[in-house]
Amino acid sequence: MLASVDTALRAASWESELLWQVPGAVMLFDSAWTGTESHQQDHVRVALEAGPYAVRAAYVEPDPETWLTLVQLHPLQA
């Protein structure tokens, strides 16, 4: 999958940016799991500074066996 990321980024058709007021560090997890099931899965702590961020997403199929949802965010000036 990681080998497909560069191709996916070039092929991405990004949705409109949204504003996200980040409170600080956030947890990244697989959204396929719901409710209490999500607590039983691996998580990644993403250390973000609190403040406003622009965020956008794209669904990409870089090859027949790989499907990705890409999420891009960048801090905005407060």
N, C-alpha and C positions, 0 to 999 in steps of 0.2 A: 504494500500500500504506500509506504513512504516514497518509493521510487516513482509513484504516479503523481506526487504533489506538484512538481514543476509543471507538468503537462496540464494538470487540473487548474492551476492558477492562470495559465495562459488561455484556457478554454472557458473560464468562468464567465457566466452572465450574472453579474451582481444585482441583487435587489436594491431598492432604495435604502440609503442610510437612515438610521434612527439614532436618537439621542439616548444614551444610557447614563444615568447618574450613578456611578459606581461608589459603593460605600467603603470600599477597601478590598482586601483580598477576597477572592471568590473561589468556589469549587467547580471544577469541570468534571462532568460525568456523562455516561452514555444515556441519552434521553430515551432509549428504547425501554429502559426499566422505569417503572412507575412506583409511586408510593414508597412503602417500606422496602420494596425490592431494590430501589436505588441505593439504599444504605448498605446493601450487601455486596456491592460492586466496587471496583477500583475507582478512586477519585484522584484528581490532580489539583493541588492547591496552586492557584495562579495569583502571584503577589502583584496586585495593582495598587497604584496610588489612588486615594479617594478623589473623585472629581468627575467632570463630564467627559464622556467618550462618544465618538461616532462609531457605530457598529453596523455592519452589513453582512449578508449571507448569500451563498450561492450553492445550488445543488449541481454536482458535476459527475459525469460518467466518463472518466478519461480512457477507459478501455472496457471491453465487454464483461470483465470480472470485477471491476472496481467501481463503487459508488461512494461518493463523498459529499458531505455537507461541510463547506468551508465557512468559517466565521472570521471576519477581520475586524479589528477594532484599533482605534488610535485616539490618544488623548486630545482633547480640545482645550484651548486656552480658557481658563476660568474667568 
